[in-house]
Amino acid sequence: MTPRWLLWAPVAALVAAGAVLGLKTGIDRAQLSETDAIERAAARYLSEAGPDARRTDCAAVPGRSAGVWLRVVCAPGAGAPRFEYALDRRGAIIDPGGRAAGPENRT
């Protein structure tokens, strides 16, 4: 007959793995700074705006709607299109409705 502890070992392993993943996620979220979030939006702007775009074109303001932590506005100059990105508290770029923004959803 199989020892009882051997039957519960997979359950204990799953609980331990869940605890480790939860701890890691919590630490990552707690250490996210505004600078990190702004850098993420600026990197997306650089990939979308073309070769004349600069990281210094971007500035952030506090979000005013529910679920929006920061709004990053990138304006390359007079007459050029303006890029705006809404970020949630995790630093993810979201659309105004609060959903994660895909490559085609620019706010």
Residue, then its C-alpha position, 0 to 999 in steps of 0.5 A: m500500500t502507498p504511504r499516505w504522505l505520497l498521495w498528498a505530495p502532488v497537492a503540496a507541490l501545487v500549493a507551493a508552486g502557487a505560493v511562489l508564483g503569487l509571491k513573485t507576481g506581488i513583488d513585481r507589481a509592488q516594485l513597478s515605478e511610474t518611470d518603468a510604466i512611462e518607459r514601456a509606453a515610450a518604447r511602444y511610441l518609438s516602435e509606432a511613430g517611426p524613425d524621427a520619434r524620440r523618447t523625450d517626446c513623451a510626458a505623463v500625467p495622472g489618469r482621471s478615469a477609473g482604472v487609468w493610473l497614468r496617461v502618457v502623451c507623446a507629441p513629436g512636434a507641431g503638425a505631427p500626430r499625437f500619441e496617447y497611451a492609458l496605463d493601468r496600475r500594472g503598467a499595461i497599456i489599456d484602451p479607454g474602456g479599460r481593456a488591454a490594448g492590442p497593437e491596433n488600439r491606440t488611444 
